[in-house]
Amino acid sequence: MYLGLDIGRQYVKMVAVEKNKDGYKILDAGSRLVPEPNTTYDPEKIDKSHWVMAVKELFRQQKFNPKKVKGLITGVNGSFASVKQITTMEMPSEELESAMTFEARKHIPMDGTDAVIDYQILGSNKQEVDKIDVGLVACTKGVLNNHMDLIKDCGLKPGVVDVNPIAISNAFSFTKDIPEDGLVVLLDIGAISSSLIVYGKGQQFFTRDLPLGGHHFIKELSDKKDIPYVEAQDILFKEGLSSLRTNVDGKASDSVGIAERTVYDNLVEDLRRSLRFYGKQTGQSFFLKIFLTGGAAETVGLTEFVTEKLNIECAILDPFENMNGVENISVSNKSQYTTALGLGIRGGMSIE
């Protein structure tokens, strides 16, 4: 049994899977709120003790014994790591590692500790004969050590550490067929940031961290309506994007005009700029579909809003679609388990 444990800023999520001849079977899935229920969520006030308590409570809630786990797989958030596809000259492995370490320093926020890297040669570059494509993953020793300390404080034995954008890609690849032509766009909407991932068969892998998430959706509604955070959270859950255009009593509001720029416009604009950048860098801009995942993916009206603004079909990803064992689990908001599922699958991909 492999356990994918996604320690998010607002929720911790777990998915336990076992590998079989058909792929993977889901054994268990569950989530637990990190902050106190019915309180204003403040990302600045979440510390290690909150995560430790949430993980332990999650296992208790699921009646799950982590000691039965064959392998634990956790992930580092995309805002603390870098995932890049890089084109470079063919060179001996020692030189390549040195070059990748140098490259990593350009892309991760350095904290005074050394860069930790992993890379994989993807093959020859299609455009330039004497060059290769390399997949590079990097973070700092400080980030990795803090992550390991958190896992140990939860009473767990650290195992494989992945990065969340790769886990999301693995979950998608396992549940959906990657089209032969064109690009798939994944937007994982977390509490305080969102991970954008673009890839396709034989196409350049691209990921970027966008500084907006579900917390900003709620906070904007709370500020504009001048209502408590928890109340805004409840209204947003029921009404979604339309809640910005109605008062608490359901009547049309004059204080927030339809044409006024919202947090959703800012998110879509970040998405648009990122896709435009990808198109300019690669010459590829055939975006087939946008899939939303993460805790805030199911915000009512968001898929329609993205489709309308970008003229690209948008849908919510169900990571458990067609998976063996899904009938035995009971979860709401399935899209928030995408990362945890991808982490669990990564356990089965490891060389034993």
C-alpha positions in Angstrom: 0.0 0.0 0.0 1.3 3.4 -0.9 0.1 6.6 0.8 0.0 9.9 -1.0 -0.1 12.7 1.7 -0.8 16.2 0.4 -0.1 18.7 3.2 -1.9 21.8 2.0 -2.2 25.3 3.5 -5.8 24.8 4.4 -6.5 21.0 4.2 -4.4 17.9 4.5 -5.5 15.1 2.1 -4.6 11.5 1.8 -5.1 8.8 -0.8 -4.0 5.2 -0.1 -3.5 3.0 -3.2 -2.2 -0.5 -4.0 -0.7 -1.5 -7.2 -2.2 -4.4 -9.1 -2.1 -5.9 -12.6 -4.6 -3.4 -13.9 -2.8 -0.4 -12.5 -3.9 0.9 -9.1 -6.8 0.4 -6.7 -7.9 3.1 -4.3 -8.1 1.8 -0.7 -8.9 5.0 1.2 -9.2 8.8 0.8 -9.9 11.6 3.2 -9.2 15.2 4.1 -8.9 17.3 7.3 -9.1 21.0 7.8 -5.8 22.6 9.1 -7.1 25.7 10.9 -9.8 25.6 13.5 -13.3 25.1 12.0 -15.6 28.2 11.6 -12.7 30.6 12.0 -11.2 33.2 9.7 -8.5 31.4 7.7 -5.2 33.3 8.0 -2.3 31.7 6.1 0.2 33.7 8.1 -1.0 32.0 11.3 -0.7 28.4 10.1 2.4 26.8 11.6 3.9 23.3 11.9 1.9 22.4 15.0 -1.4 22.9 13.1 -0.2 20.6 10.2 1.0 17.9 12.7 -2.3 18.0 14.5 -4.3 17.9 11.2 -2.4 14.9 9.9 -2.8 12.9 13.1 -6.5 13.8 13.3 -6.9 12.8 9.6 -5.5 9.3 10.3 -7.7 9.0 13.4 -10.8 10.1 11.4 -10.1 7.6 8.7 -9.2 4.8 11.2 -6.0 4.5 9.2 -2.8 2.9 10.5 0.2 4.6 8.8 2.5 1.8 10.0 0.9 -0.5 7.4 2.1 1.8 4.6 4.7 0.3 2.3 5.8 3.7 1.1 4.9 7.3 2.0 5.0 9.9 -0.7 4.7 13.6 0.1 5.1 16.7 -2.1 6.7 20.1 -2.0 4.5 22.9 -3.1 5.2 24.5 -6.4 5.9 27.9 -4.9 8.9 26.4 -3.0 10.3 24.3 -5.9 11.0 24.6 -9.6 10.1 22.2 -12.4 11.6 23.1 -15.7 12.3 21.5 -19.1 15.6 22.8 -20.3 17.4 22.4 -23.6 21.2 22.1 -23.3 24.3 20.7 -25.0 25.1 17.0 -24.7 27.8 16.7 -22.0 29.2 14.1 -19.5 27.0 13.4 -16.5 29.3 15.3 -14.0 29.2 18.5 -16.2 25.5 18.1 -16.7 24.9 18.0 -13.0 27.0 21.1 -12.4 25.1 22.9 -15.2 21.7 21.8 -13.8 22.7 23.0 -10.3 23.7 26.4 -11.8 20.4 26.5 -13.8 18.4 25.6 -10.6 19.7 28.6 -8.7 18.1 30.9 -11.3 14.6 29.5 -10.8 14.2 28.9 -7.1 14.0 31.4 -4.2 17.3 30.8 -2.5 17.2 30.9 1.4 21.0 30.7 2.1 21.1 26.9 1.8 22.3 24.9 -1.2 20.1 23.8 -4.1 18.9 20.2 -4.1 18.3 19.0 -7.7 17.0 16.0 -9.5 17.0 15.7 -13.3 16.1 13.3 -16.1 17.3 13.4 -19.7 14.2 13.3 -21.8 15.9 12.8 -25.1 17.3 14.6 -28.1 15.9 18.1 -28.9 13.7 18.0 -32.0 14.9 21.4 -33.3 18.6 21.3 -32.6 20.6 18.2 -33.4 23.4 18.5 -30.9 21.2 19.4 -27.9 19.2 17.4 -25.4 16.0 18.1 -23.4 16.3 17.7 -19.6 13.6 17.7 -17.0 14.9 19.6 -13.9 13.3 19.6 -10.5 14.9 21.7 -7.7 14.3 23.2 -4.3 16.7 24.2 -1.5 18.1 22.1 1.4 16.2 24.4 3.8 12.9 23.7 2.2 13.5 19.9 2.0 14.8 19.7 5.6 11.7 21.7 6.9 9.5 19.3 5.0 11.3 16.2 6.4 11.1 17.6 9.9 7.3 18.1 9.5 6.9 14.5 8.3 8.9 13.2 11.3 6.9 15.4 13.8 3.7 13.7 12.4 5.2 10.4 13.6 5.9 9.2 10.0 8.9 7.8 8.3 9.9 10.1 5.4 9.8 8.4 2.0 9.8 9.7 -1.5 9.5 13.5 -1.8 7.9 14.6 -5.1 6.9 18.1 -6.2 3.2 18.8 -6.5 3.0 19.8 -10.2 4.6 16.5 -11.2 2.1 14.6 -8.9 -0.8 16.5 -10.6 0.5 15.5 -14.0 0.9 11.9 -13.0 -2.7 11.8 -11.7 -4.0 13.3 -14.9 -1.9 11.0 -17.1 -3.3 8.0 -15.2 -6.9 9.0 -15.4 -7.1 10.5 -18.9 -5.6 9.7 -22.3 -3.0 12.3 -23.3 -4.0 13.5 -26.8 -1.6 12.8 -29.7 -1.8 16.5 -30.8 -2.3 19.7 -28.8 -1.8 20.7 -25.2 -3.6 20.1 -22.0 -3.8 22.8 -19.4 -4.2 22.0 -15.7 -4.9 24.6 -13.1 -4.7 23.4 -9.5 -6.3 26.0 -7.3 -5.1 25.9 -3.8 -5.8 28.1 -0.8 -3.3 30.9 -1.4 -1.7 30.0 -4.8 -2.5 28.0 -7.9 -0.2 25.7 -10.0 -0.5 26.0 -13.7 0.8 23.0 -15.8 0.9 22.8 -19.6 2.0 19.6 -21.4 1.2 17.2 -24.3 2.8 14.3 -26.1 6.3 15.3 -27.2 5.6 18.9 -26.1 7.6 21.0 -23.6 6.5 20.6 -20.0 5.7 23.9 -18.3 4.6 24.9 -14.9 4.2 28.2 -13.1 2.9 29.2 -9.7 0.2 31.8 -9.7 -0.3 33.9 -6.5 -4.1 33.5 -6.2 -6.2 30.9 -4.6 -9.5 30.1 -2.8 -8.5 32.2 0.2 -8.5 35.3 -2.1 -11.9 34.4 -3.5 -13.4 34.5 0.0 -11.4 37.5 1.2 -12.6 39.6 -1.8 -16.2 38.7 -1.1 -15.8 39.4 2.6 -14.2 42.8 2.0 -16.6 44.0 -0.7 -19.7 42.9 1.2 -18.3 43.9 4.5 -19.3 40.6 6.0 -17.4 38.1 8.2 -14.9 35.7 6.5 -16.9 32.6 7.6 -20.1 34.0 6.3 -18.5 34.9 3.0 -17.1 31.4 2.8 -20.7 29.9 3.1 -22.1 32.3 0.5 -19.3 31.6 -2.0 -19.8 27.9 -1.6 -23.5 28.2 -2.4 -23.5 31.0 -5.0 -20.0 31.0 -6.5 -19.0 33.9 -8.7 -22.5 35.4 -8.8 -22.2 36.2 -5.1 -20.1 39.3 -5.9 -23.1 40.7 -7.8 -25.7 40.2 -5.1 -26.2 41.4 -1.6 -26.4 39.0 1.4 -30.2 39.2 1.1 -30.1 38.1 -2.5 -30.9 41.5 -4.1 -28.7 43.1 -6.8 -25.9 45.1 -5.5 -24.9 48.6 -6.6 -21.6 48.5 -4.7 -20.0 45.9 -7.0 -20.7 46.5 -10.7 -20.6 43.7 -13.2 -17.8 45.4 -15.1 -15.6 45.8 -12.0 -12.4 43.8 -12.1 -12.5 40.9 -9.7 -10.0 38.3 -8.3 -11.4 35.9 -11.0 -10.4 38.4 -13.7 -6.9 38.6 -12.2 -6.6 34.8 -12.1 -7.7 34.4 -15.7 -5.4 37.2 -16.8 -2.4 35.5 -15.1 -3.5 32.3 -16.9 -3.8 34.1 -20.2 -0.3 35.7 -19.9 1.2 32.4 -18.9 -0.3 30.6 -21.9 0.8 33.4 -24.2 4.3 33.1 -22.8 4.3 29.3 -23.4 3.1 29.9 -27.0 5.9 32.4 -27.7 8.6 30.2 -26.1 7.6 27.0 -27.9 5.7 28.0 -31.0 2.8 25.7 -29.7 -0.5 27.2 -28.7 -3.1 24.6 -29.6 -4.6 24.4 -26.1 -7.3 21.7 -26.2 -8.9 22.0 -22.8 -8.3 23.5 -19.3 -8.9 21.2 -16.3 -9.4 22.8 -12.9 -8.3 20.8 -9.8 -7.7 21.7 -6.2 -9.9 22.8 -3.3 -11.4 25.8 -5.0 -11.9 24.2 -8.4 -15.6 23.6 -7.8 -16.4 27.3 -7.1 -19.8 27.7 -8.8 -19.5 29.4 -12.2 -15.7 29.3 -12.4 -15.4 26.8 -15.3 -18.0 28.8 -17.4 -16.1 32.1 -16.6 -12.8 30.7 -17.7 -14.3 29.2 -20.9 -15.9 32.5 -21.8 -12.9 34.7 -21.1 -10.3 32.5 -22.8 -12.4 30.8 -25.4 -11.0 27.4 -24.3 -13.2 24.7 -23.0 -12.8 24.4 -19.2 -13.9 21.5 -16.9 -13.4 20.2 -13.4 -11.0 17.2 -13.2 -12.3 14.1 -11.3 -9.0 12.3 -10.5 -10.9 9.2 -9.4 -12.8 8.8 -12.7 -12.7 5.2 -13.9 -10.4 4.1 -11.0 -10.7 0.7 -9.4 -12.0 0.9 -5.9 -13.6 4.4 -6.2 -17.0 2.8 -5.2 -15.6 2.1 -1.8 -14.7 5.6 -0.8 -17.0 8.5 0.1 -15.5 12.0 -0.4 -16.9 15.3 -1.5 -15.0 17.7 -3.8 -13.0 15.0 -5.5 -10.8 17.4 -7.4 -9.0 18.4 -4.2 -7.5 14.9 -4.1 -5.6 15.1 -7.4 -2.2 15.9 -5.9 -2.6 13.2 -3.2 -3.6 10.6 -5.8 -0.6 11.6 -8.0 1.7 11.2 -5.0 0.3 7.7 -4.2 0.8 6.6 -7.9 4.3 7.9 -7.7 4.9 5.4 -4.9 4.1 2.5 -7.3 6.4 4.0 -9.9 9.4 3.9 -7.6 12.0 1.2 -8.1 11.6 -1.2 -5.2 
